[in-house]
């Protein structure tokens, strides 16, 4: 890890050059970090030298430490459901056994530079190894990931140990159909089943299918909590965290979880 600001700038310049030697890096560190993320978002994650991954990991670990890591002991449990917790903030800061990524059906991450979707953010902060790992899974599978299922990969440079990827339903009309409600519930069940299979004890869910997939927030929150509670009644699981990012979702989950 570099000991000075100049060392970090040089590392970023080298990473940018390894991804695209035609691009002139910006003069400041923040600009270099933004450009690096944009180039990573566009890269397939294959054909890079070992030097890139060593430098990338140093940079991403440095950024992770700057953002701060949130331990589960810092998040109080629900007063009504002791196995459930609510946290508002960046899911990539959580030191859970696994975090859930709301993925697309290609399961390769978001290729739109600097897009603010959770898929882009998780891949950007985990590193290009995550995209390469997802590509291997998809090549072995031979078809797109079905809605309501889940896959697990290492989390690489995230505080979590694993990422569980699930594809939620996309709502195109005024309201989700009954089938789409069942598909959203299936996402939560599939993620928990996979976490149990791997012997995990803590799992952080994002708000699957809300945002760019347009599932109504209130209904999505109710399906999430009801499905997780039903799953835990059938098979124990130590800790589930609902991670939210907006005022609306925080208020919805606070009410549902009895805070």
N, C-alpha and C positions, 0 to 999 in steps of 0.2 A: 504494500500500500504506500502511495507516495507520502512524503513527509511535508511537502510544501504545496502551495497553490500552483506553482509553476509545474511541479511534477504531475499534478492532476490534469492540468491543461495539456501537457505533452501526451499524457496517456489518452486523453479524449481525442486529440489530433490523430494519434496513431490508429485508434479504433475507427474513426471516421474514414481515414485513408484506406484501411483494410476493407471497409464496406464499399466505398466508392472513391477512388483516387482522383476523380474529376472535380470533386466538390471542395471548395475552399472553406475551411472551418471559420466560424465567427470568432471575433477577438476575445470574448469573455467566456468564462466557464459555463454560466447558465445557458448561453446561446449554443455552446458546443454540446451540452447535455441534451438540449432540445433537438438539435440536428441529429445526434446519435440515435435518439429514440425514433425519430421519423425514418431514418435509414433502416433501423432494425425492423420497424413495422412493415417495410417493403421487402425485406430479404427472406428468401425461402428457408434459411436456417441450415443450409447444406453447403459444402464446398469451401468452408472457411478453415484457415490454419489454426493449429493449437494455440498459437500466440494470441489470436483474437479472443478465444474463450478465456484464457488466463487473464488478459487485461479487462475483458468485459466483466468477469466475476469480481475482480478487484473494485471496479467502478460501481457495480451494482450493490456490492456489500457496503461500500462507503456511503452510497445514497440511502441504503436501508438504515444504517446507523444514524444518519442525519435526520431521517423522518421519525425515528424512534420505534421501538418494538413494544407492542402492547401484550402483556401477559394476561392469561385468563383470570388470574387472581385479582386483577384490577377491575374486573367486570362483575358487579353483584348479581346474584341469581334472582330470578323472578320470585316475588313473595308468595306466589300461588303455585308455580311449577318449578320446583327446586333444580330440575335438570336443564331448564331453559334460561337463557340470558339474552339481553338486548344490549347492543353497542352501536353507537352512531359514529361512523368514521370510515377511514380507508381500510378495506378488508385486507390489503396487502401488508398491513402492519401487525396483523394478529398472529400470535405464536400458537395457533391451534394445530392439532395433528393434521387437519386438512381444511382447506377453504374450497368453496364451491364457485366455479366459474360458469356464468351464463354464456355458453358457447353458441356458435352457429353450426349448421349441419355439416360443414366441411371440417370442423374441429381443429382448424389450423391457426386460430387467432384472427385478429382483425388486421387487414392489410391497408386500412385507411390511415395515413400518417397522422399521428397525434390525436386520433379520435378519442373521445372521453368515455367510451363504453367500457364496461368492466373487463371484457375480453381483451381489449387492447392494453389496458393498464396492467392486468395480471401478466400477460405475455411480455410486456415491456420490462417489468421489474423482475420477472423470473429469469429472463435471458433467452437467447435464441435456441438453447438446448431444448426448451419446452416445445417450440414449434417443430423441431426435428423429431422429438419423441412422439408428438401427436401425428406427424406425417407417417411414421412407422406404424402406428396403430391403425391409421386409415388405410394404408397400403395393404396391411394384413387383412383388414376387414373387407376391403373391396367395394364398399358402398358408403354413402353418406350416413352419418349418425342419426338414428331415428329419434323423433321427439319423445321425451319421457324416459329415455335410458341414460346411462352414465358410464363414463370411463375415468380411470385414475392414472395419474402420472406423478413422478417426482416433482417437487416444487422448486428445485434448483436454488436460486438466490433469494427466495422469499423466506420470511420467518417460519411459515408453516412447513411441514415436511412433505405434504402431498397436495395436489390439486385434483379435485373431482370435477370433471366437465360434464355438464348436462345441457341438453337443447330443449328449451321451453317452447310452447306454442306461440305463434305470431297471430295477433288479433288484427284483422283487417276491417271488420265491420264495426257497428256501434257497440257491440257487446260480445264477449266470448260465448262460443257455443258450449253446450253440455260436454261435448267431446273434448274441447280445449280445456275445460275445467278439470276433467279427468286426467288429461295429459299433464297439466301443471302439477296436480297431486302426485302423479307417477314420478315426476322429476325428484320430488322430495323423498319419496319412498326408495327410489333407485339409488340415490346418493347415500341414504342411511344404510341400506342393505350392503352397498359396496364398502362403506366405512366399517361396518361390523365384520365383513369378510376379511378385511385387512387388519383386524384387531385394533382399530383406532378407538380413542376415547373422547375426542373432542372434534367437533365439526362446525364450521362457520358457514352459514348460508347467506348469500346475497338475496336480493329481491328478484327472484327469477321471473323473466318475461315482462317485467314492468319496463319503463323507459322506452327504448326503441322498438320493443316488441309489443307495446301498447296494451298490455293486459291491465285492466283497471286496478289501481293500487289497493283499494279497500278489499275487493274480492280476492285479490292475490294474497294479501296478508292473512285473511281468514282461512283460505285454503291451506296456506303454509302452516299456520299454527295447528289447525285441526288435524292435518295429515301427520305432522310430526308427533303430536300428542297420541294419536291412534297408533302410530308405529312404535312409540316408546311403551305403550300399554301392552303391546304384543311381544316385544323383545327389548330388553333394557339397553340403554346407551347413556354414557356418563354425562356428557355435556353437549348441548346444541346452542350455538350462538346465532341469533338473527342479527345480521349486520345491515344497518340502514344508512342512508346518506342524506335524506331530505327531511324537512320539518314534517311534511305530511306522513311519510312512512314512520317516523319516530312516534308520532302521536297515535297512529293506528296500532302499532305493536305495543306501545305502553298500555293502551286500553285492553288489548287482547291478553297480555301477559300479566295484568294486574299490578303494574307499577304505580 
